[in-house]
């Protein structure tokens, strides 16, 4: 593109006020406000001018209607609309999880039960007694609201919550082992999602890590030999996102004897994904519960609120009262404390465990894990029927058997038999269709296997079936 042609294009860029008068832009102003539209429009115009001046744009940018202000105006409005679409995809919004992964970390893990949502609305739509003692009329503690419920449900003497389980582990170690040793098995130096590593948490909490045993075998006497006058905490870590099988050994806290003349260290267990419901009743292998850890001899137990517990993101610490009281006095507690929304949501969840005869039917994460083959088949057939009706002209639809996992670092090695609707497009690349579904008005996150788009129905609600059919039709029509 010649220098004169570029200058012609630059001269043909319409005045900003003219662009703002366009109907499509007026609609954007109605949705997003004049101030933000002006900001995005300025960015679009600057980007266009820079590409033209520096000759770095695509062919369509470099040849954008140099003789037609009308075509240039349409391109600017199109780019402005696309900028707002990208912005919309970047904001927090609801998505349809069609991956079959119940506790999908990237998709927010556990959906909250109805009781939690109602409690959040009740507490957060006005004022609350978050830190106010209604009996005494003086300042209270936000940590008191859930303590009694957590103790009753786990058998602990005391309890406290923080904003996530990593914070719970960090706070416990910082409180009781700062500058001293923490014993931990080499086979339990885990890493979970987001590069959260137990060794780094121990070191950054101000403690000295002391590894014992081997990757596959750690005996009770490995701990017993390592205990010395500088040992503050013996830490057991539940390998919640993997399993070591075969030639293995792992010692229980109750099996570890303190050598004569040595001071007993604090026995702590990080469960990662704490579960208050006996999953064996659903045909799932029994998961170690917080109560199991306490019965095994743990003085402190930490676990997450948003995994198998089925609630909001939170770190829960239960254990001996004297230890919890010391944690409450750690100045770092304020840095990791929970807000009223988390406390309200967790209270609603715990009330569900308390009051429901069948909590697995009231807590979405548990009900999805519990869904049986007949229910999954019925849901898959319903979705397949809807897709055939809406988009049958563009694709081939089948109901297939699939294997699924719980996700979120929970129930490693446990495979669930599920159902999915497999869609093979007649013309289009399935990866491109999946991308468009992800960017649709109601984003849908799905899988691809063997050149077919898979919609796992375990994590799809009945009301989402119609949405999937409609959005898939829109995408396939757009590509046809």
N, C-alpha and C positions, 0 to 999 in steps of 0.2 A: 504494500500500500504506500503510495507516494506521500511526500510531505504535504502537498497541496490537498490531497484527498483526506488526509487526517485532519487538516485545518478545517475542511468543509464539514466533516462530521462534528468537530468541536463547536463550530458555529451553529450547527443545526440542533444542538442539544436544547430542548425547550426550557424556558424559564421555570423555576421551581413552582411558582404560583400556578402556572398553567397545568403542571403535572398534578398538583394538589386538587385541582378542580375536576379531574377525571373521576368518573363514577367508581371505578375499581379502587382508586386511592381513597376516595371518600369513605368507602366501606371499611378499608383498613384503619382509617382514622376512628371510625365508630367502634371498631374492635379493640384497638390498641392505644388510642389517644393521639392527638396531633403532635405532641412533643416527641414521642418515640418514632412516629412515622417520619418526621423531619430528620431525625437522627439517622435512621436507616436509609432514607433517600439520599442524604448527604454521602453516606458510605458507598452506596451504589454508584452515584455520579463520580465520586473520587476514584473508585475502582475502574470505571469505564475510561475515564480520562487518562489514568496512569497506564492502562493497557495500550491505549492508542498512542500515547506519547513515547512509551518505551518499546512498543511493538512486541509485547509479551503475551498478548491475548490469543485465543483460539481463532480459527478462520472466521467463524461467525461474528466474533467481536471485531476483527480487523476489517470486515466488509459489511458493517452494520448500517446499511441504508444511508450511505453518504449523501445521497441526493434527496432523501425523503425524510422530512421531520416527523411525519406520521409513523413510519416504520420504526424510527429511532425512539419515539415516544412509547410505542408498544413494547419495545425491548426493555426500556427502563422500568416500565410498570411491571413487566414479567419478572425482571430481576428483583424488583422490590417485593413482589409477592413471594418469590422463592426465599428471600432473606427472612421473611416472617415465618415461612414454613420450617426453615432450619431452626429458627428461634423456638418455635413451638415444640419441636422434637427434643430440644435441649432442656425444657422445663420438666419439673416433676409432674407426672401424669399417670393415670391408670392404664394398665396394659392387660391384654388377655394372655395368660400363660398356657400355651399349648405344647409345652416341652415334656410334661409328665413329671417334672422334678418339683416335688411339693414344697420343699424348703429351699427355693432357688435364691441364693444370696444376691445375685445381680437384680432380681426382681422383687426384693424386699422381704424375702423369707416368709414367715408365717402370716397369712391373712388374719386379721383380728376377729374374734368372735363378736357376735351382736352385743353381748353384755359389756364388753370392753368399749365398743364404739359409743354405746349409750352413756357409759360412765364418763368418757372423755367429753362428750357434749354437755352433760350435766355439770361437770366441774369447771370446764374451760369456757363456758358461755357466760360466766359471771365470776364472782369472787368465791373463794373457798378458804377453809381453815388449814391451808397447806402448812403453815408454821405458826399456828395459833391454837392454844389449848382452850377449848370451849368450856371445860369444867372449871379451870382456875382463872380464866380471863387473862392469861399471860402468854408470852411467846412460847411456842411449842416446837416440836421437831418434825421435819418431813419424813424422818425415818421411822416414826412410830406407827404410821397408818397401816403398814403391811406386815409388821413384825409378828403380831399374834397369829395371823393367817398362815404365814410361812412356817412358823414354828409348829402349828397344829398339823399342817399338811406334810411336814417332813420329819417331825419328831425332834427338832433342834431346840436348844435352850434359847437361842437368840438369832436374829437375822438382820441384814441390812442390804439395801440395793444401791447400785451405782449405774453408770450409763452404759456399760457393756462388760462382757466377761473378761476381756483383756485388762480392763481397768481394775476389775475385781482381783485378778491374780496379782497384778502389779501392786495394788494397795496392800494386800495381805503380806506380800514379801517385803515391801518397803517398811511396813510397820514392825515386823518381827525379826527380820534378818538383815537389816541395813548394816553393811560392813562385815557381815558374818557369812557362814557357808550355808548353801542350800543343796541338799543331796537329791539327785534325780537320776533315774535309770537312763542309760544311753538309748535304750529302746523307746523312751518316752520323750525324747527331745524333738517334739513334733513341730511341723509348720502347717498352718491352715491357710485359708484364702487371704489375699491381701498381704502376703509375706509376713504374717504374724508368726514369730518364732519364739518358742519357750526360752531358748538360751538367751536371746536378746532381751526378753522381758526380765529375766532374772538379773542380768548384768545391769540393765538400765534402771532397775529398781534399787540399785546400790548394793547388790549382794554378790557373793562369790559363788560361782557354780562349781559343784563337785560331782563329777560324773561317776556312776557306779555301774557294775555289771557290763554286759555286752549288748549289742543291738538286739539279739534274739533271746538271750537268757540273762535274767537278773534274779538272783536268789535272795532270800531273807538275810543270809549271812553276808551278802555283798553290802547291804546297808549297815548291818551290825558292825562290821569291820571298819566302815568309813566314819562312823559317829565318833566325834572328838569334842573337846571343850569349846571349839569354835562353831560347832554345828547348831544352827538355830531352827531350821525347818527341814523336814523330810517331805519332799513333794512327790506325790503320785499324779501322773497325768493320763487321763483316759484317752487312748488313741481313737478319738471319735471320728476321724476321717480316713482311717486305713486299718487293716488288720495284718499282723504278722502271723503266719501259720506254719505248721511243720514242727521243726525241732526248736521249741520255744518254752520259756518259763517266765512267769511274772509273779512276784511275791505280793501277797495281800498285806495291808497295814497290820492286821491282827496277828500275822505270823512273825512280825519283826520284834525281837526282844532287845531291850536296851541293855548293853553291857554293864556289869556291876561297877558302880562308882561313877558312871556317866550320867549327866543330866539329860532327861528325855527331851528331844526336840519337839517342836510343834508338828503334829502329823496333819498334813494338808493334802486334799485331793481336788484336782481340777477336772470336773466331769465334762466340761465343754458344753455338751447338750444334755441338760438335766431333764428327766422325765418323771412326772408325778402319776402317770397312768401305766398300769401293767400291760405292756404291749403284747404279752403272750396270750392274752384273751382274744387278740385279733389274729392269732396265728403267726405272729412275728416273734422272733427270738427275744427273750427278756433282755431289756436294756437296764444297765446299772442305774439305780435311782439315787437321789440325794440321801434318802433314808438308809439305803443299803450302805453307802459310804460311812455314814455316822455309826451304824451298827458294826462296821468293820473296824472302827477305832479312830476314824478321822476326827481331828479337833476342829478343823475348818474345811468347808466344802464350797467350791465355786461352780456356777453354771450359768448358762444363757437363758434369757427370757423368751427369745424369738426363734428357738429351734423346736425341739420336741415338746417343750412346755406349751408352745402354741400362742405366744403373746407378743408384746412389743420388745424392741431391742432394750436389753437391760442386763446388768451383771448382778447375780444374786450370791450373797455370801451368807452361809448359815454355819452354826457351830456353837462352841461354848460361850456363855454369856461374858465371862471375863475377857475373852479375846475380842469379841465384837465391840465391847466397850472401849478397848484400846484403839481399835480401828476408827471408831467414831471421833477419837481425839487427834487423829493424824491430820495435820493441816492440809494435806493433799486431797482429803476427802471432798473438800469444796470444789476442787477442780473437776472431779468426776461425778458429781452428784446428779441425780435425775431431776427433771422438771415435773410440773404438775400433770402434764399430759401422759408421761410415761407411768407415773404413780397411779393415775386414774385408770389407765388401760390395764395395768397389771392387777389392780384391785378387782376390776371387772372380770378378768380371767380367773383369778383365784376364787372369786365367788361362784364362778361356773363350776370349778372343781368341787367346791363345797356343797352346792345346792342341787346340781344335776345328777339324776340317777345314772345317766349314761353320758358322761362328759365328752366321750369320743364322738358323740353325735352333735354336740353343741360347739365344739372347737374345730374350725375348718381344717387345720393341718392334720389333726387326728382322724377326722371323718374321711378325708381324702385317702389317708393311708389305709383306713379300714374298709374302703369301698370294695365290694365283692365283684366277682366275675359277671354275675347276672346284671348287676347295676351298670357296670362298665360297658357291657355289650349293648344294653338298651340305649345308653347314651351315645355310643358310637354309631349305632344304626340310625338314631335320630339325626345326628350330625351328617351322616352320609346322605340321608334322604334330603336334608336341607341343601346340601352342596349340589346334589344332582338337580334339584329343582331350580336353584339359582344360577348354577354355572355348568350344568351338565353338557352344554354344547361346546365347551372349551376344554374339557378334561375327562379323564377316566377316574372313577372313584371306587375304592375297595376298603373294607374293614379288615384290619390285620392284627395279629398278636404282636406285642412288643414287651421288652424288658425295661423296667424303670428302677430308679433309686430314690431314696428319700431326699438326698441333697443336704446342703448346709452343714457338711461335716457331721452328719448323723447316720447312724445305722450302717457303718461300713460293712461291705460284704453281703448285705441283705438286698436281694433282687426281688422286685415285685412284678408279677405277671399283669400286664395291662392290655388295653385296647387302644388302637389309633385308627384314624381315617387317613388313608394314603391317597394322595391326589397326584396323578400323572398328567401334566399339561400336554396338550396335543402338539403345540408348536413352541412354546416359550421355555427358556432356560429356568429351571426351578429355583436356582439361586437368585435370579432377578426377581422372580415372583415373591420369594421370601423377603427380599429387601423392600419391595413395595408394600407388602403387608405390614412390615415393621414401621413403615412411614405413613400408613393409612390414617384416616381420621380417628379410628379406634385401633391403636397399634396392636398387632398380633405377633407374638414371638413363638415360632414353631421350629421344627427340625427338618432336615433333609436326609434321606437314606435311599440308596439305590435309585437316584434320579427322581425320587418322589418326595413331595411335600407331606410331612407327617403332622397331624394334629392329634396329640395325645389327649384323651378325654378325661383322664383322672383329675387333671388340674383345670378343667373347663366346667363352668357352671351351666345349668340349663338355659338361663337367659342369654348366655354368650353364644349359644349355638346359632341363633338367628343372625347375630352380628357377624360371626365368621362367614356364614353363607353370603351375606350381603357384601362384605368387604372383599371377599375373594372374587365375587362376580365383577365388582367395580374394577379390580386390578386386571382381571383377565380380559374384560371388555376394552380396557385402556390399551392393552398390549396387542389386541387382535387387529 
